[in-house]
Amino acid sequence: MHQAEMMKYHAYHGWANARLLDHVARTPEVFARVLASPFPTMARMFGHLYDVDRTWFSRMRGSGPGALGETVFAEPAEAKARLGALHASVRDLSVRRAGRCGHPVRQHVRYGV
């Protein structure tokens, strides 16, 4: 997988999360409602997405992943703002590195990228 393709997938990831949060914002009471799912609420599910993305961003910058957080957003707008800022940071780092990284990224058979 090449850098441009990875950036395209990351852009889609950010776009999709923003659209989901826009949809949930229309009925904000659903965001904090207890669910029968692996995550107790949508607020925690989006918090988990944020925590995982932040962990990957730390790895991209060359620092250790650290402990996975337990972020819970108070409302969809907060989740959208913080995810958007994080995705912008990842995109900016990727753009800065794009000129230095012309080789394809290898995908590990078992563990993915």
URJO-V245665 format. One record per pair of residues at least 12 apart in sequence whose C-alpha atoms are under 6 Angstrom apart, sorted by the first residue. I is the first residue (numbers start at 1). J is the second residue. D is the distance in Angstrom with one decimal. If there is no record, write none. Layout:
i:I j:J d:D
i:I j:J d:D
This chain:
i:1 j:104 d:5.3
i:1 j:105 d:5.1
i:2 j:104 d:4.4
i:2 j:105 d:5.8
i:18 j:80 d:5.9
i:21 j:76 d:5.6
i:25 j:76 d:5.6
i:31 j:43 d:5.5
i:43 j:72 d:5.4
i:43 j:73 d:5.2
i:44 j:72 d:4.7
i:47 j:71 d:4.5
i:47 j:72 d:5.0
i:51 j:69 d:5.5
